Amino acid sequence: MVAKIKKFVNEVTSEMKKVSWPTKEQLRESTVVVIVVTAIITAFTFIVDEIMAIVMNAIY
């Protein structure tokens, strides 16, 4: 059991060394994109929800 865990940890370490990590600038840009897109989708959903609420109140 211990040998399997040790082998697993060694394989994970080996694979993590192969990963291409983003630079701080790339990470910052990606974070900004995610936040902006999330804000746009949130605003769109809010607007659609408000319009649907007005329509439903007018019908009923």
C-alpha positions in Angstrom: 0.0 0.0 0.0 2.8 2.4 0.9 4.6 1.6 -2.3 1.6 2.4 -4.4 1.2 5.8 -2.6 4.8 6.6 -3.1 4.6 5.6 -6.8 1.5 7.8 -7.2 3.2 10.8 -5.6 6.3 10.3 -7.8 4.1 10.1 -10.9 2.1 13.2 -10.0 5.4 15.1 -9.3 6.7 14.1 -12.7 3.6 15.1 -14.5 3.4 18.5 -12.7 6.9 19.3 -14.0 5.6 18.9 -17.5 2.7 21.5 -17.0 3.0 24.8 -18.9 2.2 27.3 -16.2 0.9 30.8 -17.2 2.9 33.9 -16.4 1.6 36.4 -13.9 0.5 38.7 -16.7 -1.4 35.9 -18.5 -3.1 34.9 -15.3 -4.1 38.5 -14.6 -5.5 38.9 -18.1 -7.5 35.6 -17.9 -8.9 36.6 -14.5 -10.0 40.0 -15.8 -11.7 38.3 -18.8 -13.5 35.8 -16.5 -14.7 38.6 -14.2 -16.0 40.8 -17.1 -17.8 37.9 -18.8 -19.4 36.9 -15.5 -20.6 40.5 -14.9 -22.0 40.7 -18.4 -23.9 37.3 -18.0 -25.1 38.4 -14.6 -26.4 41.7 -16.0 -28.1 40.0 -18.9 -29.8 37.4 -16.7 -31.0 40.2 -14.3 -32.4 42.2 -17.2 -34.2 39.2 -18.7 -35.5 38.2 -15.3 -36.9 41.7 -14.7 -38.5 41.8 -18.1 -40.1 38.4 -17.6 -41.4 39.5 -14.2 -43.0 42.6 -15.7 -44.6 40.5 -18.5 -45.9 37.9 -16.0 -47.3 40.6 -13.7 -49.1 42.2 -16.7 -50.6 38.8 -17.8 -51.7 37.7 -14.3 
